[in-house]
Amino acid sequence: MGKSERVFVRGMSSPTYSLDHIRQAQLAVDRVRDETVVVDDGSVGHSGTPEEKANSKNRGWWRIGPGDDEFLTQTLQVHFVELAPHSSNRGHGHQNEAAFYILEGAGYEIHDDQRYDWKKDDLVFVHTDSVHRHFNPYDETALAIVMKAKCTWMFMGMIQQGRGGPIDRPDEFGERIDWSQIWTPDVVDRKKVITPEDTVWEDTPLGRVRVINSYQQDDHRQFSVDVYELDIPAGGNSGKYWKMADEVMYVLEGGGYSLHWEVAAEIAEKYYGHIALEPTRHEIKKGDTLYIPQNTIAQHFSSDGRPLRLLSSQNRLFKHLGYDRVHYFAEASKTPVTAAAAQPVAAR
């Protein structure tokens, strides 16, 4: 689906002070999207002119974004990048971060004229204010899922982005200065590629979890999206958990279903929650994205005879706004503790 314009930030308006009708409309949307759902094909983007893209073997397509006709969220955006063997995409720059999880293949990045190599199951960060380009010099196709909180930057006015070239109105401005003077001190020394070898598994109330990026890992050069992998054994289930942040899960392997309980707000002398008596059920399989709305209780189940592997992404801003807790109503089904799972998660 091509669009004449791209929606970078979605507005919200109402004739009344209450916004419950907006939440109910959001909750009514199908939360599972598969490969048949393409909400944006990048017609308005940075990857080249229509002629350039028509002649390219590379692809980019969006699964979740602020301009969706059936709107889920704009706290997170999810799209895919596929690089053909021995190819690259067009270089470009934007102020927002992005996190790439490599689903297939291998390759490398050029970010601010520095090279970063990556392979399957790595998480790669495009840092703030980065000029970047993706390369696949190998014989196999490379595929990545991209998770980003781009709208957070848009809301805050950090909208300077585009492909390389001179500035407009050069006669009105002075010589170049170093943009990095206003970055967090020593940020350039932080990790940009997180490999499976950099992480460990831990048995938690949610289940067997591998934290890949979190706000407590202060040696990572990424500040907006937290990412973890959840491994649910065949026939098992995750913990039943409640949090304020919404979440996008990508099914890496296996199949099953997810139960979601809506939480209604009673505004009395203070806020109280009321949990729905019946959950909604959402079937999932490999390659699907599962959306879990804000202020929802969720629990995931493996039901096809194989382990269910889920890759979770969340906008970190919730934690900085006072929602840094997860409440568990039930813990995950018990599984044997492996040597890897018995290790503590590094830098939690």
C-alpha positions, 0 to 999 in steps of 0.5 A: 500500500503506497501513500501520498504522504507519510504520517509521522505523528498522529493527532488526538482530539475529542469533543469531551474531556473523557477519552475512553472512546478513543481507547475503546476504538484502539482496543477493538483493532486486531492485535495480531498482524502477519506478513500479509499486512503492509501498512506502508511500503516506503513510497514516502521515504529515504530509500530513493526515487520511485525509479531507484526503488523500482530497480532495487532488489532491496525492500522495506515494509511497515507493519505498525506505525502512526498512520495505520488505518486501523490504529494500534500505537505510535509509542513504537513503530515496526518495519522490516528491511531486506537486503539482497546479496551483495547490495546496500540501501541508500544512506540517510540520517535522522535524529531518532534512534532505531534498533535492528534485530537480525532475523536472517543473514549477516552484513554491516553498517556504516554509521557516522563513517564507522563500520559495525558488523552484524549477524543473525540474532544480533541487536544493532543500534542506530544512534541519535543523529546518525548518518547510516547505511546498511550493507550486505556483502554476502551470498545470503539475503539479510533480513531485519526487524526494526523497532523504534520510538520515532514518534517520541522524537517527533513529539519533542520537535527533533525532526531534522532528517533526510538524505545527504546533501548541503544545507539550505540557505548556506549564505545565512549560516556559518561554518560547520561545528561538531554536532556531538558537542551536545550529546551525553558525555562519553556516549560514543564509547557505548556498545552499538551491536549486542550479540547473543554472547553478550547476554544471558538467560534467567528464570524470572516470574515472566519465564525464561528471559534474555534481556538484550537492551534495558535502561539499566544497561548503561553501556549500550548506546540506545535510550528509547526501546527496551528489548528482551526475548522470552522462551516459553517451553512446549505446552508451557505459559508465561507469567500473568503480568500487568504493566502500563507500557504497551508492547509489541512482540514478534514471534521468532519461533513456534506458535500459540496464543496470548490472553489479554485482560482489559483494565478499566479505570475507576476515578474516585478519591484516587485511581482504582483498576477493575480487571475484565472478567473474561480475557480476549484471545489472540492466536499467534504463529511464527512471523506474526507481530502481537500488540499488547495495549497500554494498561493491559494484563497479558499471559502467553501460551505455547500450544503447537508442540514446540517452544514459543520464542517471542521478541519483545519491544517497549518504549522506555519512556514509560519507565521515566514517567513513573511506570517502572514496575510489573505486577505478576498475578501468576508466575510462569509454568515451571521448567527445568533450570539449565546452566545458562538459565541459572546465570544472573542477567548482566547489568539488570 
